[in-house]
Amino acid sequence: MRKVSLYEPDLSGNELPYVVDCLTSTWISSNGEYIGKFERAFADFVGSAHAVAVCNGTVALHLALSALDLGPGDEIIVPTFTYIASVNMIALRGATPVFADCNKDTWVIGRADVERLITPRTRAIMAVHLYGGVCDLAELRALADERGLLLIEDASEALGCSWSGRHAGTWGACGTFSFYGNKTITTGEGGMVVTNDAALADRLRLLRNQGQHSARRYWHVELGFNYRMTNIAAAIGLAQMERLPGLLQRKRAIAARYRERLQQHDVQFQARPAAVESGEWLFTVLLPDHLDRDAVMAHLGECGIESRPTFYCAHHMPMYETRYALPKSEEISRRGISLPSHPLLSDDDVDEVCNRLISAIGQYTAGQAARVRFA
């Protein structure tokens, strides 16, 4: 049986020779030429003045919130439908996450979702771009400006995504990206904070490096962190950046094939407004409401096809549990399934995933798991 993985990194470029160069030069830690090269290449691609590399996408969020002095007494509006790191980093700063419902079609927050939640304690809006979808950044930026709020973008899944021709992550005070192994480009673990604010970029670099003064070694002027990226990770990232246009082209072709094959089979796609160009990070659909998602995923697994559920809502987590309902997010969380999306997939692989999913949708109804036999 051929296994179709949910995600595999494509490391077929200069990743190996660049890493070997790090090893032979002995520059393997957080100093070395690849860090600056990677930061410059990334900033140029997204159209940001500054990029600050860090050791993973979660600390990128924490560093951004820290550099913006967000903390106790502050409320930050964040979608409940997101990976938990978005919310955890707000809580770890001592601020209060205020959960917004999402748009039922785009699966991300919009102005109306956010505006009703603003209080005198609100300091920031965290826009999270999910699965290749992009928030309406023009509206959120306008709202933030009108109400004197910070706009922060969690663009961990949004490399190659833009709104009205402007890359996601560059609309607010800062944006953060992740380079985990399943992201569009990877450094194994890694992250980036981008900003157009030179003073903020300087503070991000200061805090990244234990608060050490840039011109006075071992003199620490502020409480900081060791959030530095290694030269080896940056070498991999630079090699990935060299091939990013081709990786995005293939991912968009895979997503288009999924949409073409599945459009007549009672699944709901994430909407793409006209202003959005998507990087199509992880192709995700909502199954028909009557289906048991876990049974469908189990069937795909038996066929050698890896899939995963969409994120659980943060307001259902034990540490954040609230009594109110956010129905649109809850429905997407319950019905969503992510399908194999990496650029090494062949068209035959995509067709196999579609055929197996179509078969399951056609034969399975809730409550029949013990009786159904999948084709």
Secondary structure, 3 states (H helix, E strand, C coil): CCCECCCCCCCCCCHHHHHHHHHHHCCCCCCCHHHHHHHHHHHHHHCCCEEEEECCHHHHHHHHHHHCCCCCCCEEEEECCCCCHHHHHHHHCCCEEEEECCCCCCCCCCHHHHHCCCCCCEEEEEEECCCCCCCCHHHHHHHHHHHCCEEEEECCCCCCCEECCEECCCCCCEEEEECECCCCCCCECCEEEEECCHHHHHHHHHHHECCECCCCCCCECCCCCECECCHHHHHHHHHHHHCHHHHHHHHHHHHHHHHHHHCCCCCEECCCCCCEECCCCCCEEECCCCCCHHHHHHHHHHCCECCEECCCCHHHCCCCCCCCCCHHHHHHHHHEEECCCCCCCCHHHHHHHHHHHHHHHHHCCCCCCCCCCCC
